[in-house]
């Protein structure tokens, strides 16, 4: 019996290398596609209260900075875990606005300021003592 030698066939080694290369290329493409889909969900919401000023007219000025990576809307503020105060301020990443809150503060008393978004998630917190 005579063995046929075909020059058109691929050797098993070459076929395996091609199969592995195609598999790696497809997996890289799928990983890039999944990364592009999830990039919008990975932003962070964080507000830093950089300073609190107790004003003489029974108000408090909060100096803020959006230290997160996405736009944040501060819906409410709570002082000493009291009733929510409507704020309604929107901050883009890096924004540094001041907000004014009405507070009949007492000299020497500590106050805790909490900022919340519309879903009730806390965005930032700060504790300060009113000047004597």
Helices and strands as residue ranges (DSSP letters): H 12-38, G 39-42, E 47-54, E 59-66, E 72-79, E 85-91, E 98-102, E 110-116, E 122-129
